[in-house]
């Protein structure tokens, strides 16, 4: 079992930045791949970013490339999502998720086993 708790969401103006954190407990954090997803009102949950267990491989959705970065600190059992140049269309509830490591970083929500409760990000125009 892995318990995940997100933090760092809030209200920001377009062009601003936020850093989301996801603190993990339970199963050894360094043994899981981590992902960030988001869900806007009336839309399906979508993939944002993923990072492998060691932090050496990352994958970003095309919609956030060049603006968002994902990183992790295994000593702190925490994964981060740095979001720069935010746009109103980034408004959503952001979730972190975990799964056992795989050779290729996975994007479907169905492939992740553990989820946090989410944190709201609102970008005003």
C-alpha positions as a printed Julia matrix, in Angstrom:
125×3 Matrix{Float64}:
   0.0    0.0     0.0
   1.06   3.55   -0.74
  -0.63   6.59    0.76
  -0.31   9.83   -1.2
  -1.06  13.4    -0.11
  -0.86  16.31   -2.54
  -0.28  19.94   -1.59
   0.66  23.23   -3.19
  -2.42  24.01   -5.22
  -4.04  27.41   -5.28
  -5.15  30.39   -7.32
  -2.62  32.0    -9.65
  -2.77  34.44  -12.52
  -1.97  33.37  -16.06
   1.77  33.32  -16.59
   2.44  32.51  -12.96
   3.98  29.45  -11.35
   3.09  26.84   -8.75
   4.91  23.83   -7.36
   2.84  20.85   -6.35
   4.15  18.29   -3.9
   3.04  14.75   -3.28
   4.19  13.1    -0.07
   4.15   9.32    0.01
   4.09   6.82    2.84
   3.74   3.08    3.1
   5.49   0.98    0.48
   9.1    1.98   -0.15
   8.84   5.15   -2.21
  11.93   4.42   -4.25
  10.25   1.26   -5.54
   7.4    3.01   -7.36
   6.97   4.99  -10.54
   5.02   8.19   -9.97
   2.63  10.17  -12.12
   0.71  13.43  -12.09
  -2.75  13.65  -13.62
  -5.4   16.34  -13.77
  -9.14  16.55  -14.16
 -11.0   19.65  -15.25
 -14.75  20.04  -14.63
 -16.74  17.93  -17.04
 -13.66  16.26  -18.49
 -11.91  12.95  -18.03
  -8.82  12.66  -15.91
  -5.75  13.08  -18.11
  -2.07  12.33  -17.89
   0.31  15.21  -17.17
   3.73  13.78  -16.24
   5.48  10.66  -15.0
   8.84   9.83  -13.48
  10.45   6.46  -12.93
  11.47   5.06   -9.57
  15.03   6.37   -9.74
  14.23   9.74  -11.28
  16.28   9.11  -14.38
  13.38   8.91  -16.82
  10.54  11.37  -17.2
   7.68  11.79  -19.63
   5.49  14.85  -20.11
   2.25  15.36  -21.95
   2.61  17.49  -25.07
   0.3   20.11  -23.58
   2.73  20.86  -20.75
   6.13  20.3   -22.36
   8.37  23.3   -21.94
   6.26  24.62  -19.04
   6.04  21.82  -16.45
   8.71  19.62  -14.95
   8.49  16.57  -12.71
  11.08  15.55  -10.15
  11.36  13.43   -7.05
  13.35  13.28   -3.84
  13.42   9.7    -2.61
  15.06  10.75    0.65
  11.96  12.84    1.38
   9.45  10.41   -0.17
   8.15  13.27   -2.27
   7.45  13.92   -5.94
   7.07  17.44   -7.32
   5.37  19.08  -10.27
   6.82  22.48  -11.1
   4.35  24.4   -13.23
   5.51  27.56  -15.0
   3.78  29.89  -17.45
   0.41  28.63  -16.3
  -2.59  29.06  -18.58
  -6.32  29.15  -17.78
  -6.67  25.78  -19.49
  -4.4   24.28  -16.82
  -7.19  24.81  -14.28
  -8.05  21.41  -12.8
  -7.76  19.17   -9.79
  -4.28  17.67   -9.86
  -3.68  14.15   -8.6
  -0.52  12.2    -7.97
  -0.47   8.46   -8.48
   1.88   5.54   -7.97
   2.45   2.1    -9.45
   5.13  -0.57   -9.4
   8.01   0.17  -11.77
   7.81  -0.76  -15.42
  10.34  -0.54  -18.24
   8.27   2.16  -19.95
   6.54   5.02  -18.15
   2.8    4.57  -18.4
   0.16   7.2   -19.08
  -3.29   5.61  -18.73
  -5.03   6.3   -15.43
  -6.05   2.64  -15.26
  -2.43   1.56  -14.97
  -1.86   3.35  -11.67
  -2.77   1.63   -8.44
  -2.58   4.32   -5.78
  -4.01   7.83   -5.85
  -3.98  10.94   -3.71
  -7.04  13.02   -2.93
  -6.12  15.82   -5.31
  -5.3   19.51   -5.03
  -7.09  22.31   -6.88
  -5.19  24.55   -9.27
  -7.03  27.57  -10.63
  -5.47  29.86  -13.21
  -7.19  33.18  -13.79
  -6.92  35.07  -17.06
